[in-house]
Amino acid sequence: MTNMLHLPTLRIAAMAIGLAGLVTAASALDLQGHRGVRGLRPENSLASFQHAIELGVTTLELDIAITRDGVLVVHHDQALNPNHTRDAKGQWLDKETAPIHQLSYAEVQTYDIGRIKPGTRYAKEFADQQPIDGTRVPRLADLFEMVKRSGNTRIRFAIETKVNAEHPEASLPPEPFATAVVNEVRAAGMAQRVQIMSFDWRTLQVVQRIAPEIPTVYLTAQQNWMDNIGARGDGTSVWTAGFQYRDHGSVPKMIKAAGGAYWSVFHGDIDAAKIAEAHTLGLKVLVWTVNDAPLMGRLIDMGADGLITDRADVARRLLDSRGVKVD
């Protein structure tokens, strides 16, 4: 009797997972250019974002830091990274700078981020990146203005708030940080084209309260190098704004309880069953950072709603060959 009950259940579950992949493959995919198109141009630079648009991404993924004097700049790390930063004398940094939060915008502009430091692991990973000497860290306002001047009215923006729950000294606190981002987005008239995302879910709770028109994207990683969920420990985390894994039993249920619309998940943490669960809860699933075509194909078949990639050129060739539309 027990086996008779379980067999139909398993068959139904398998069918649901398979159908999820078929439905997504037939519908439009959100192709997000990670830090612009980091595999081909200096990351988080205006040139990188421009090239990502030319390659046909639907969304520009980017990161925000806020300078000491309140300027929102587009930069992944909370400090300037020695892997791709030279000082005003053209010398490679031997260590990261003080947090951008402690630097003025004028100080940030003295650094060149247009070339990868030779011999680094970063240089090996992104050997196809074209250097552009003289590249400076742009303001978020510069990116919005570049897109407006181009006349592009469709490209979207996925903006990550770089707040670290374990190092609060490295940025503004979640409330003023998220508020500053929302204010900048609204001032540019871009609220209908923006998602705001974070590993630190406290910022997303602020966005949902003060700007309900802007979708929130809940970032997760459950790896040795980062675990903002805590499922590998006691099921609690300082990153998740009080929504704990031990209370909900799965990441999609945590995000649903938190009021999120999107789950952005590291590719090593996802499978078809988890995507199907997220879809059942009404969440869309974005997967990062996916740079090789076979993995992209598997994720599409699993039912992923979006791919975040450093290699939009590789992604477009694959999507075009499979007849998958992007939107």
Secondary structure, DSSP 8 states (H G I E B T S, - for coil): -HHHHHHHHHHHHHHHHHHHHHHHHHS-BEEEEETTTTTTS-TTSHHHHHHHHHHT-SEEEEEEEE-TTS-EEE-SSSB--TTS-B-TTS-B-SS--SBGGGS-HHHHTTSB-SS--TTSHHHHHTTT----TT----BHHHHHHHHHHHT--S-EEEEEE---TT-GGGS--HHHHHHHHHHHHHHTT-GGGEEEEESSHHHHHHHHHH-TTS-EEEEE-BSSS-BSS-TTTTS--TTSTT--HHHHSSHHHHHHHHT-SEEEEEGGG--HHHHHHHHHTT-EEEEE---SHHHHHHHHHHT-SEEEES-HHHHHHHHHHHT--B-
